[in-house]
Amino acid sequence: MILLLGASGYIGRTFASELRRRGHCFIPLTRRAFDYTRFDFLFDYLRTMRPLFLINAASYECTGPVADTEREKMMAANAILPQMIARVCLMTKTPWGHVSSGSIYGGAKMVANGKPIIPPSLSDPETLNHFADHPEHFHGFTELDEPNNSFRIPSCNFYSGTKALAEEAIKDIGQSYVWRLRMPFNEKEETCNWLWQMQRQDEVHDAIHSFSHLEDCVKACLDLWAMRAPFGTYNVTNPGAITTGRVAQQMRRLLRSPIRVRTGGTDPSHTGCILDSGKLLRTGVKLRPMEEALGDCLDRLRVSSRPVRAFEPVPRAYSSAAL
């Protein structure tokens, strides 16, 4: 039996769907049904139920400035809860997987004039032009690289800081996977869906990104456990990188979305990031290239979705785990 925490959120529901498809026996838990944020509750539950594996898909995120009340919720869900789960799983000898975020990194490893550098932003015109001409010069951060978007860095945003803090806190505690997804997307109408957010903006900031097609990447996470791959941290993003400008171009062509693209300027929340998913692929897990996954998703949207209500505001705060 598998225990799924945060089962009613965007990512949690996708895990539940894939577990059902595979025929796994699992228990989906939401905080409304059972307060798994309490150490004593979760410890007694695991000691009684003895699950073979636990998945933590709980998270809290918000857009725009983070108010004090949102900071408290974000810290509790993204940093304190994973640390508590790690210790409960250690005490009950339960292997588990934690959904983290690739947003603990910013930028990429770039070769310029024959020398490796890390540009501070992947959104300035010069870097974008270099990517268009020489995408092979851009390499993602690996699991061995120290996060450069954490509370140790002054310019870090609060969400990324809490996710990096969780990884630091649970490192080497028990048997665990840390799955780093980044800007997950699919064709579902979900607040946490990156494509859903793009469709409701009149303008997007151009930058180079790695992305995670949600169904692809949830399957990859479960495949790691199914094949008993070594525990540890894995970047779970579709191989390759793409600019938001190119995505917007495809959305205008296929979905007739009236999205404008802004290039240059400063926007700390859209500096771009590339992750290297090579470690994951070397285990034998299959993932479609980014362009293929995105193209398939946009085709499905074109065929099946209702017209987009353009410029519908995205809520500032939301929980991807319905905490």
TORTIBA-129623 format. One line per 5 residues: number of its first residue (from 1); their letters; for each residue y, x, z of C-alpha. Coordinates in pm, 1 decimal, padded with zeros to 6 digits. Each point is the difference from the previous one (the first is absolute). Example, Ala and Ser with C-alpha at 12.3 -4.5 7.8 and 13.67 -1.06 7.14 Angstrom:
2
1 = AS = -00450.0,01230.0,00780.0; 00344.0,00137.0,-00066.0
//
This chain:
323
1 = MILLL = 00000.0,00000.0,00000.0; 00351.2,00118.8,-00087.6; 00310.3,-00087.8,00201.2; 00321.9,-00052.6,-00197.3; 00333.6,00008.0,00187.1
6 = GASGY = 00312.4,-00140.2,-00163.7; -00217.1,-00225.7,-00211.6; 00270.9,-00251.2,-00095.7; 00242.3,00251.4,-00152.4; 00040.5,00106.7,-00362.5
11 = IGRTF = -00228.0,00301.8,00029.8; -00231.3,-00159.9,00255.8; -00072.6,-00300.3,-00221.4; -00091.0,00234.2,-00284.4; -00242.3,00186.0,00226.1
16 = ASELR = -00150.6,-00334.9,00104.0; -00040.8,-00108.3,-00360.7; -00171.2,00324.3,-00098.4; -00227.5,-00006.0,00306.3; -00108.4,-00353.6,-00094.1
21 = RRGHC = -00058.9,00107.1,-00360.8; -00227.8,00279.6,00122.1; -00191.6,-00233.3,00227.6; 00096.4,00176.1,00322.7; -00016.7,-00176.1,00333.2
26 = FIPLT = 00347.0,00036.9,00151.6; 00231.4,-00159.5,00254.0; 00363.8,-00040.9,-00110.4; 00233.3,00013.8,00298.5; 00365.7,-00097.6,00020.7
31 = RRAFD = 00215.0,00044.6,00304.6; 00054.6,-00375.9,00020.7; -00373.6,-00049.2,00044.8; -00062.7,00303.8,00218.7; 00252.5,00244.0,00145.4
36 = YTRFD = -00161.3,00324.3,-00113.8; 00315.7,00189.3,00099.3; -00121.0,-00009.6,00361.5; -00218.5,00296.5,00089.4; -00224.1,-00192.6,00239.2
41 = FLFDY = -00055.9,-00286.3,-00245.1; -00090.1,00226.7,-00291.0; -00215.4,00230.7,00212.8; -00206.0,-00289.3,00139.0; -00028.8,-00155.1,-00345.7
46 = LRTMR = -00131.9,00318.8,-00162.0; -00233.9,00072.0,00289.5; -00143.6,-00351.5,-00032.7; -00008.8,-00040.8,-00380.4; -00085.4,00362.5,-00086.8
51 = PLFLI = 00135.2,-00004.1,-00357.9; -00127.5,00260.0,-00245.5; 00353.9,00063.8,-00121.6; 00356.3,-00108.6,00080.5; 00286.6,-00034.4,-00250.2
56 = NAASY = 00360.6,00000.4,00119.1; 00217.7,-00164.7,-00265.6; 00276.2,-00096.6,00245.0; 00351.7,00116.3,-00076.4; 00364.9,-00103.7,00026.7
61 = ECTGP = 00272.0,00074.4,-00252.6; 00351.6,-00114.1,-00078.5; 00253.3,00054.8,-00274.7; 00356.6,00107.1,00061.7; 00140.0,00117.2,00333.4
66 = VADTE = -00243.7,-00028.4,00289.6; 00127.2,-00198.0,00297.9; -00100.3,00100.1,00353.5; -00243.1,-00291.5,00034.0; -00163.2,00094.4,-00329.7
71 = REKMM = -00024.1,00363.3,00110.0; -00196.2,-00109.2,00305.2; -00241.3,-00207.1,-00210.5; -00033.3,00275.7,-00255.9; -00070.2,00266.6,00260.6
76 = AANAI = -00253.9,-00223.6,00175.3; -00189.8,-00094.8,-00316.7; 00023.7,00323.5,-00197.3; -00024.0,00272.6,00264.8; -00112.6,-00127.3,00340.9
81 = LPQMI = -00274.3,-00234.7,-00122.6; -00183.7,00260.4,-00215.8; -00000.2,00246.2,00290.4; -00149.7,-00263.1,00229.0; -00262.2,-00094.8,-00260.1
86 = ARVCL = -00093.0,00366.5,-00041.2; -00067.9,00038.5,00371.0; -00198.7,-00324.1,00023.3; -00210.3,00101.4,-00300.1; -00057.7,00343.1,00153.7
91 = MTKTP = -00114.8,-00153.5,00327.7; -00232.2,-00248.2,-00173.6; -00113.5,00250.6,-00267.3; 00121.7,-00229.5,-00278.0; 00090.6,00157.5,-00335.6
96 = WGHVS = 00312.6,-00150.3,-00150.1; 00254.1,00007.6,-00281.3; 00378.5,-00017.1,00032.7; 00233.9,-00111.2,-00278.9; 00291.6,00242.1,-00002.1
101 = SGSIY = 00280.8,00058.7,-00248.9; 00079.6,00263.9,-00260.4; 00367.5,-00058.7,00078.5; -00024.9,00270.1,00265.7; 00077.0,00228.5,-00294.3
106 = GGAKM = 00299.8,00020.2,-00228.8; 00031.1,00189.6,-00326.7; -00270.2,00201.8,-00174.2; -00103.5,00351.1,-00090.8; 00176.0,00086.4,-00324.8
111 = VANGK = -00010.9,00304.3,-00226.1; 00343.2,00093.2,-00133.2; 00071.7,00319.3,-00195.2; -00348.0,00117.0,00085.5; 00055.2,-00031.1,00374.3
116 = PIIPP = -00137.3,-00264.5,00240.3; 00266.0,-00201.7,00182.3; 00020.5,-00325.0,00196.3; 00296.0,-00199.3,-00132.6; 00182.2,-00197.3,00272.3
121 = SLSDP = -00009.4,-00310.6,-00216.3; -00204.3,-00132.4,-00290.0; 00279.3,-00231.9,-00107.0; 00270.0,00230.5,-00134.6; 00043.3,-00000.4,-00381.0
126 = ETLNH = -00097.3,00364.9,-00047.8; -00331.6,-00042.6,00183.0; -00072.7,-00326.7,-00181.3; 00060.9,00166.1,-00336.8; -00223.7,00291.0,00096.3
131 = FADHP = -00276.0,-00243.9,00098.1; 00034.1,-00183.3,-00333.1; -00036.5,00328.2,-00192.7; -00250.5,00180.6,00221.7; -00194.6,-00232.0,00233.0
136 = EHFHG = -00257.7,00277.3,00037.2; 00259.1,00200.0,00199.1; -00010.9,-00255.0,00284.2; -00266.5,00014.6,00268.2; -00050.8,-00221.0,00303.0
141 = FTELD = -00024.7,00081.2,00366.5; -00352.9,00050.9,00126.8; -00149.0,-00091.6,00334.6; 00057.1,00358.0,00115.0; 00377.3,-00021.7,-00044.0
146 = EPNNS = 00214.3,-00069.4,00304.3; 00180.5,-00336.3,-00028.0; 00365.7,00053.4,-00088.5; 00111.4,-00355.2,00076.3; -00069.3,-00023.7,00372.6
151 = FRIPS = 00201.7,-00014.4,00320.1; 00003.9,00379.2,-00012.1; 00233.2,-00027.7,-00301.7; 00351.4,-00137.7,00072.1; 00022.6,-00212.3,-00316.1
156 = CNFYS = -00329.1,-00182.9,00062.4; 00001.4,-00380.1,-00011.3; -00145.0,-00176.8,00302.6; -00301.3,-00152.9,-00173.8; -00119.4,00332.4,-00142.9
161 = GTKAL = 00062.6,00164.1,00335.4; -00228.8,-00244.2,00180.6; -00276.9,00042.2,-00257.1; 00020.8,00380.1,00022.4; 00001.6,-00020.9,00379.1
166 = AEEAI = -00320.6,-00205.4,-00008.1; -00175.4,00255.5,-00217.7; 00102.4,00278.1,00236.1; -00118.9,-00198.3,00302.6; -00344.9,-00092.5,-00133.3
171 = KDIGQ = -00079.5,00329.2,-00169.3; -00338.9,00139.2,00105.4; -00071.5,-00293.2,00233.6; -00350.6,-00126.7,-00064.6; -00150.3,-00084.6,-00338.9
176 = SYVWR = 00271.8,-00143.7,-00218.8; 00138.7,-00031.4,-00349.7; 00374.2,-00003.0,-00059.7; 00068.5,-00177.0,-00329.1; 00347.1,00063.6,-00142.7
181 = LRMPF = 00104.1,-00277.9,-00234.1; 00340.9,00007.8,-00162.5; 00208.0,-00294.2,-00126.6; -00303.0,-00228.8,-00053.1; 00015.8,-00251.6,-00283.9
186 = NEKEE = -00201.8,-00265.7,-00180.3; 00071.9,-00333.1,-00169.4; 00015.8,-00201.2,00324.7; 00318.4,-00169.1,00120.0; 00032.8,00197.5,00321.5
191 = TCNWL = 00304.6,00133.3,00181.9; -00167.8,00338.2,00046.9; -00093.7,00023.2,-00367.5; 00218.8,00264.1,-00163.4; -00005.1,-00179.6,-00339.9
196 = WQMQR = 00095.5,-00327.9,00168.9; 00299.7,00177.1,00152.7; 00099.2,00152.0,-00334.7; -00012.0,-00336.3,-00174.6; 00255.0,-00136.7,00244.0
201 = QDEVH = 00262.0,00268.2,-00046.8; 00267.7,00006.0,-00264.5; 00008.6,00379.9,00012.0; -00243.9,00275.4,00099.6; 00063.4,00365.4,00073.2
206 = DAIHS = -00183.8,00232.8,-00236.0; -00230.6,00254.8,00166.3; -00344.8,00152.1,-00039.9; -00274.5,-00147.0,00216.7; -00368.3,-00015.1,00077.6
211 = FSHLE = -00128.9,-00352.9,00052.0; -00311.4,-00173.4,00130.8; -00151.2,-00289.6,-00190.5; -00111.5,-00188.1,00308.5; -00341.9,-00125.0,-00111.1
216 = DCVKA = -00086.5,00338.7,-00153.3; 00099.2,00187.0,00312.5; -00164.9,-00234.5,00250.1; -00323.2,00044.8,-00195.8; 00049.9,00376.4,00017.1
221 = CLDLW = 00047.9,-00013.0,00377.9; -00320.8,-00196.7,00045.6; -00183.7,00225.9,-00244.0; 00080.1,00299.3,00220.3; -00170.5,-00169.9,00291.7
226 = AMRAP = -00289.0,-00130.6,-00211.9; -00084.6,00347.5,-00131.8; 00059.3,00153.2,00345.9; 00261.1,00238.6,-00134.2; 00135.3,00249.4,00255.0
231 = FGTYN = 00240.7,-00154.0,00249.6; 00362.3,00104.1,-00034.0; 00320.3,-00080.3,-00184.6; 00003.7,-00117.0,-00362.1; 00286.3,-00075.5,-00236.8
236 = VTNPG = -00105.5,-00330.6,-00154.9; 00226.3,-00040.2,-00302.1; -00087.5,-00056.9,-00363.7; 00003.1,00338.8,-00176.2; 00324.1,00083.1,-00173.4
241 = AITTG = 00364.5,-00086.8,00055.2; 00249.1,-00223.4,-00175.3; 00371.5,-00074.7,00016.5; 00133.7,-00333.4,00115.7; 00205.4,00002.6,-00318.5
246 = RVAQQ = -00314.4,-00000.5,-00212.9; -00151.9,-00277.9,00211.2; 00317.1,-00206.7,-00041.0; -00014.1,00060.7,-00374.9; -00354.0,-00136.4,-00016.2
251 = MRRLL = 00095.3,-00297.8,00215.8; 00288.6,-00084.2,-00231.4; -00232.6,00019.0,-00300.7; -00299.2,-00186.1,00143.8; 00152.5,-00232.1,00259.1
256 = RSPIR = 00355.2,-00032.2,-00133.3; 00129.0,00106.4,00341.3; 00377.1,00068.4,-00018.9; -00015.7,00320.5,00203.7; 00262.1,00269.4,-00041.7
261 = VRTGG = -00068.5,00362.4,00088.2; 00249.5,00218.3,00183.0; -00023.4,00376.3,-00039.0; 00165.1,00259.0,00220.3; 00199.2,-00055.7,00314.8
266 = TDPSH = -00138.6,00021.0,00349.1; -00255.0,-00240.5,00142.2; -00205.1,00151.3,00284.6; -00250.3,-00286.5,-00010.5; -00089.1,00065.9,-00363.8
271 = TGCIL = -00020.5,00377.9,-00030.6; -00351.8,-00013.2,-00140.7; -00328.7,00157.3,00102.2; -00314.5,00128.1,-00169.3; -00333.7,00030.8,00179.6
276 = DSGKL = -00305.9,00191.1,-00114.6; -00316.1,-00213.6,00015.5; -00228.0,00287.0,-00101.1; -00180.0,00018.8,00335.0; -00099.8,-00365.7,-00029.8
281 = LRTGV = -00120.4,00038.9,-00359.7; -00207.0,00306.7,00085.9; -00213.2,-00213.5,00233.2; -00115.1,-00199.0,-00303.7; 00220.4,-00303.5,00064.9
286 = KLRPM = 00134.6,-00150.5,-00322.7; 00362.4,-00104.3,-00048.9; 00169.1,-00112.3,-00319.6; 00297.1,00203.7,-00121.8; 00337.1,-00139.8,00103.8
291 = EEALG = 00103.2,-00107.3,-00351.6; -00326.2,-00190.4,-00054.9; 00014.6,-00179.0,00335.1; 00363.8,-00098.8,-00049.6; -00055.1,-00115.1,-00357.8
296 = DCLDR = -00291.6,-00219.8,00101.7; 00201.6,-00149.2,00285.6; 00297.2,-00081.5,-00223.4; -00230.6,-00158.4,-00260.1; -00146.8,-00223.8,00268.6
301 = LRVSS = 00348.5,-00096.3,00112.3; 00101.0,-00076.6,-00358.3; -00298.9,-00227.2,-00056.1; -00029.7,-00180.0,00330.8; 00321.3,00006.6,00201.2
306 = RPVRA = 00275.5,-00256.3,00006.9; 00350.4,00109.3,-00105.6; 00163.7,00234.2,00248.9; 00291.4,-00131.2,00202.8; 00223.6,00293.9,-00070.9
311 = FEPVP = 00216.8,00148.4,00271.3; -00171.8,-00191.8,00279.6; 00078.7,00205.9,00309.8; -00281.2,00190.4,00166.7; -00024.0,-00064.9,00376.9
316 = RAYSS = 00131.9,00287.7,00210.3; -00287.0,00018.1,00242.0; -00361.0,-00084.6,-00037.3; -00334.4,00089.1,00148.7; -00268.7,00105.7,-00244.0
321 = AAL = -00250.6,-00088.0,00268.2; 00146.4,-00326.6,00128.3; 00034.0,00156.0,00343.6
//
